[in-house]
């Protein structure tokens, strides 16, 4: 039973990380006012889990920081995230 659970979890983790890796790469020199999604949530974009879901759905434009991995790699323009105004 354990190997089956591990395969299931690894499949979903790979799928999740694969979606993040398809985001356009952040080029710090050309992107102004771009911050991690946690920062955008703290500034009023909405609850993290809902903002994250909107990013994964493509509703909020986002970028992938090339030197970070996982959720920490996702960056957004603050104005775009705030414009979404996702209720709690």
HUCOR-V207617 format. One record per backbone hydrogen bond with DSSP energy under -1.0 kcal/mol. NH is the residue of the N-H (numbers start at 1). CO is the residue of the C=O. E is the energy in kcal/mol with one decimal. If there is no record, write none. Layout:
NH;CO;E
NH;CO;E
//
This chain:
5;1;-1.8
6;2;-2.5
7;3;-2.5
8;4;-2.1
9;5;-2.7
10;6;-3.1
11;7;-2.4
12;8;-1.9
13;9;-2.6
14;10;-2.9
15;11;-2.2
16;12;-2.5
17;13;-2.9
18;14;-2.1
19;15;-1.7
20;16;-1.6
21;17;-2.2
23;20;-1.5
26;64;-2.8
30;27;-1.8
31;27;-1.4
35;76;-2.6
37;74;-1.4
40;36;-1.7
41;37;-2.4
42;38;-2.1
43;39;-1.4
44;41;-1.3
45;40;-2.1
51;47;-2.6
52;48;-3.2
53;49;-1.7
54;50;-2.1
55;51;-2.2
56;52;-2.5
57;53;-1.7
58;55;-1.0
59;54;-2.2
63;75;-2.9
64;24;-2.8
65;73;-3.2
68;65;-1.4
73;70;-1.7
74;71;-1.7
75;63;-2.6
76;35;-3.1
78;33;-2.0
81;77;-2.2
82;78;-2.9
83;79;-2.0
84;80;-1.0
86;45;-1.9
//
